[in-house]
Amino acid sequence: MTLDKRFQPGVVPPAQAGGEHYWIAVDEGRVLLMEDGGRLPLPLLRSFGLTGLDAAERHYLGTLDGRHVFAVALRERAPAPPGMYFEDLRRLLVAPDPALFALAGRARQVIDWAGNHRFCSRCGQPAAPHATDRAMVCTACGYTQYPRVAPCVIVLVTRGDEVLLARSPTFPRGLYSTLAGFIEAGESVEEALVREVREEVGVRIAAPRYLASQSWPFPHSLMLGFHAEWQEGDIVVDGEEIVDAQWFAFDDLPSIPPTGSISRLLIDSYVASRRR
Ligand SMILES: [Zn+2]
């Protein structure tokens, strides 16, 4: 879940940016795409104004495949220009090019953060963008606010040929997934893993093993993905965050999250290890 050398992040836009750039226009969780855009259907234009849409503000994100990338906050909800459409950010998870979800998620987080930090949270005076960092600085007291990232643990609990999968009441019908929860202030990752699993399904785990992470822009989480072994206890769901949880044989799984999500990666990698 990395763009390797394709993406170089940046904050300060180039003084002279000739050529065409990628524009990631985000509108309440939807992203503007080209109908005939191929694998990476972001608008590729000299200027965002060529779309005919009105940008409230723009943020430089860096370069992708050598092209500059800008996030654009739209001034108002408007229909997509001819040849373009708005797509739900979640649906980009399964896009052929992983750069699309990664960059659209980054754009959405930067735009949401900038919009939610126009004023100082300490003294209430207006804040302004930092000259070189991704930060908003209070014009009165100097308090600096950086983009919020909320770390979460996400874990596949395993027991030999079985995996523990659970349903949240918000899931689509029939879908089961791994367990996940936010890390609390003062807590280590390992402590959060043990607590979340115990709270949500009542079992104790051992031997957590880190696999991978994924930025999760709903709205600003960082998912830290683990495998962990069941140690003791029967499943007892909490009834609020989790309404059902079961042990499933690795070769007889229910409906699970789409490819591209970290929960799917955790499940697929365990299944592959049992098949070997
Ligand atoms: Zn202030």
Residues whose N, C-alpha, C, O or C-beta is under 5 A from the ligand:
A	BS01	ZN	C120 R122 C123 G124 Q125 C138 A140 C141 G142 Y143
